[in-house]
Amino acid sequence: MGDPDPGGRLLAAIKPVLAVAPAGAHISSRYATKPRWDSCDGIESTYGWDEPTANLEFTGGGTDAQVVAHLKSALRKSGWIFDAANSAPTGPWYWHKTVARNVQGTAQLLGGSAFNPSDWDLQATTPPATHPVTGC
């Protein structure tokens, strides 16, 4: 099975997303999840480690453009690179970050003015160091 996150380094690399909500936003949820042994379909051959995950949910914080601009700046300070090629003007928006040698973390922002009030969900994940869940 192996260690999915040696020394907790993968989770530590993505955890700073928990502190990037814009001023004036109301935090509704903030959590980090260590990898756990799991299967998405219950078949023995697909069991593996879930991804380390950091999730920030908030409301408000400005217009869509203001929130996205704030997050671009705040995430850049902790090493995240905005992925303009895969982001849409009205979302979702994506970032990536090298979290370990040859391992890319991904952050995804969902939400915005399509919801009332403007709900936002920022989730960062990284593949586990060994034996990821398969078959999903």
C-alpha positions as CSV (number, residue, x, y, z in Angstrom):
1,M,0.0,0.0,0.0
2,G,2.8,2.4,0.8
3,D,2.7,5.9,2.4
4,P,0.3,8.2,0.3
5,D,1.8,11.4,1.8
6,P,5.3,10.9,3.3
7,G,5.8,13.4,6.2
8,G,2.5,15.1,5.3
9,R,4.4,17.2,2.6
10,L,1.8,16.9,-0.1
11,L,-1.0,18.1,2.1
12,A,1.2,20.9,3.5
13,A,2.0,22.1,0.0
14,I,-1.7,22.6,-0.9
15,K,-3.0,23.7,2.5
16,P,-2.2,27.4,2.0
17,V,-5.3,27.7,-0.2
18,L,-7.3,27.6,3.1
19,A,-6.1,31.1,3.9
20,V,-6.8,33.0,0.6
21,A,-10.4,34.1,0.9
22,P,-10.9,37.8,0.0
23,A,-11.5,40.4,2.7
24,G,-15.2,40.6,3.5
25,A,-15.9,37.0,2.5
26,H,-17.8,34.8,4.9
27,I,-16.1,31.4,5.3
28,S,-18.7,28.7,5.4
29,S,-16.2,25.7,5.4
30,R,-12.5,25.2,5.6
31,Y,-10.9,21.8,5.8
32,A,-7.9,19.6,4.8
33,T,-8.3,15.9,4.2
34,K,-5.4,13.4,4.4
35,P,-5.5,10.5,1.9
36,R,-7.6,7.5,3.0
37,W,-7.7,4.0,1.6
38,D,-10.8,3.9,-0.6
39,S,-12.6,2.7,-3.7
40,C,-15.1,4.7,-5.7
41,D,-16.9,1.6,-6.9
42,G,-16.3,-1.0,-4.2
43,I,-14.4,-3.4,-6.4
44,E,-11.3,-4.8,-4.7
45,S,-9.0,-4.1,-7.6
46,T,-9.8,-0.4,-7.7
47,Y,-8.9,0.4,-4.1
48,G,-6.2,2.9,-3.5
49,W,-5.4,6.2,-1.8
50,D,-7.6,9.2,-2.2
51,E,-6.0,12.5,-3.1
52,P,-4.8,14.8,-0.3
53,T,-7.4,17.7,-0.4
54,A,-7.7,21.2,0.9
55,N,-11.2,22.9,0.5
56,L,-12.3,26.4,1.1
57,E,-15.9,27.5,0.7
58,F,-17.0,31.1,1.2
59,T,-19.7,33.6,0.1
60,G,-19.2,37.2,-1.0
61,G,-15.9,38.9,-1.2
62,G,-16.7,41.0,-4.2
63,T,-17.7,40.6,-7.8
64,D,-16.7,37.6,-9.8
65,A,-13.8,39.6,-11.4
66,Q,-12.7,40.9,-8.0
67,V,-12.7,37.5,-6.3
68,V,-10.8,35.8,-9.2
69,A,-8.3,38.7,-9.3
70,H,-7.7,38.4,-5.6
71,L,-7.3,34.6,-5.8
72,K,-4.9,34.9,-8.7
73,S,-2.7,37.2,-6.7
74,A,-3.0,35.3,-3.4
75,L,-2.4,31.9,-4.9
76,R,0.6,33.2,-6.9
77,K,2.3,34.1,-3.6
78,S,2.2,30.5,-2.5
79,G,3.5,29.1,-5.9
80,W,0.3,28.5,-7.8
81,I,0.2,29.3,-11.5
82,F,-3.1,30.4,-13.1
83,D,-4.1,28.0,-15.9
84,A,-5.7,30.4,-18.4
85,A,-5.8,27.8,-21.1
86,N,-8.2,25.6,-19.1
87,S,-10.1,28.3,-17.3
88,A,-13.3,29.8,-18.7
89,P,-14.2,33.5,-18.3
90,T,-17.2,32.7,-16.1
91,G,-15.5,29.7,-14.4
92,P,-14.4,27.2,-13.5
93,W,-11.0,28.6,-12.9
94,Y,-7.9,26.5,-12.5
95,W,-4.3,26.7,-11.1
96,H,-1.5,24.3,-10.8
97,K,1.6,24.0,-8.7
98,T,4.5,21.6,-8.5
99,V,4.1,20.1,-5.0
100,A,6.9,17.4,-5.2
101,R,9.3,16.3,-7.9
102,N,7.2,15.5,-11.0
103,V,4.0,15.9,-9.0
104,Q,1.4,18.6,-10.0
105,G,-1.2,19.9,-7.6
106,T,-4.4,21.4,-9.0
107,A,-6.7,24.0,-7.6
108,Q,-10.2,24.6,-9.0
109,L,-12.5,27.5,-8.2
110,L,-16.3,27.0,-8.8
111,G,-19.1,29.4,-8.1
112,G,-19.7,33.1,-8.5
113,S,-22.6,35.3,-9.4
114,A,-24.6,32.5,-10.9
115,F,-25.4,31.7,-7.3
116,N,-27.2,33.9,-4.8
117,P,-25.5,34.8,-2.6
118,S,-22.3,34.4,-4.6
119,D,-21.0,31.0,-3.3
120,W,-17.4,30.0,-4.0
121,D,-15.7,26.6,-3.6
122,L,-11.9,26.5,-3.9
123,Q,-10.5,23.0,-3.8
124,A,-6.8,22.0,-4.1
125,T,-5.8,18.4,-4.7
126,T,-2.6,16.5,-5.4
127,P,-2.1,12.8,-6.4
128,P,-1.1,10.6,-3.6
129,A,2.6,9.5,-3.5
130,T,1.6,5.9,-4.1
131,H,-1.2,3.6,-5.3
132,P,-4.0,6.0,-6.2
133,V,-7.7,4.9,-6.4
134,T,-8.4,3.5,-9.9
135,G,-11.4,2.6,-11.9
136,C,-13.4,5.8,-11.2
